[in-house]
Amino acid sequence: MGVLNVTPDSFSDGGRYADRAAAVAHGVAMRAEGADIVDVGGESTRPGADRIDAQTEIGRVLPVVRELTAAGVPVSIDTSRAAVAVEALAAGAVLVNDVSGGLADPAMAKVVADAGCPWVLMHWRGHSRDMQRLALYQDVVAEVRAELSLRVDEALAAGVAPDQIIVDPGLGFAKTAEHNWLLSAHLDRIMALGYPVLFAASRKSYLGRLLADRQGNPRPVHEREAATLATTVLAIEAGVWGVRVHDVRASVDAIKVWEATWRARSR
Ligand code: PMM
C-alpha cells in the first residue's frame, strides 16, 4: 500500500502532493513501482494535528481519487469520516482505511457494510490532538488486541462481512516508541485475531528516535528508509497481509528478496 497524503501538513509527505497533478502523478508512479493499492488521505493524523472539516477533506481527496481510478490505479481512502468514504467510494475507491477503526464516526460501519468493500480497522484511542496522553497500557499487546477485537465485533454486528475486515495495530497512535516495538515484536498475537494485518511503520518517529545521532537528535524523516525496509521485511516474515509505505519501490524490492529466499527454503 503506497501512501499518498494530499495534505499540507502530514509528517512525511505533507505539502508535497497538495497539488492535484503532482498527487496523481505520484500515485500512478507508486502503482508502476508495484503498489497493489494507493492510499489517499486528506487529513493529517500526526500527533497534535488539528482536525479539518469534512468539506475540506472531500475537496482535497476527491479529484485525486477520481483521476487515479480513471488511470486504473486501485485506491483506498484514508479517512475516519463516513461522508468522505461515501464520496470516495462513489468516485471509485475500493477500500476504506479508517485510522479510528470505526470509532470516530458512528455512521462509518453502515457505509462500509452497504458498499461491501474491505475495511481497515486501525487501533485508535482518540483524535490526534491529544492522543499521546492516551498511551497508557499495562500490557500494550493484550490491550491493543482486545480493543481491536471490540472494533471487529462492532463491524460484524453492523453487517460488515468477516472476509472484508483487515486490522492494524496503529503504530504511533496513542503509542510510545516502546509500545511500537512491543507491537512489532508480537504481531503474531495480533494475527491470532484471525484477520489479515496491515503494518504501517514507514518513516514513523520511533524509527527516527532509534537512529538518533550522538546528541540525541532524531534522524530526519527522509533518512529513515533503510530502517523502514527492515520493518517491512520483519513484518512480511511475521505474516502480515500488507505494509503501508511511502517508498514503494524500496519495499517491493525488499519483499522480492524475502520471497525468493522463502521459495528457496523448500528446495
Ligand atoms: N498512519 C498514518 C496514516 N494512516 N493508516 C493505517 N491503517 N495505519 C497507520 O499506521 C496509519 C494510517 C500516519 O502516517 P502518514 O502521515 O505517513 O500517512
Boltz pocket constraint, residues with backbone or C-beta under 6 A from the ligand:
constraints:
  - pocket:
      binder: B
      contacts: [[A, 3], [A, 5], [A, 10], [A, 11], [A, 12], [A, 13], [A, 41], [A, 45], [A, 46], [A, 78], [A, 97], [A, 98], [A, 99], [A, 120], [A, 122], [A, 168], [A, 170], [A, 171], [A, 198], [A, 200], [A, 201], [A, 202], [A, 244]]
      max_distance: 6.0
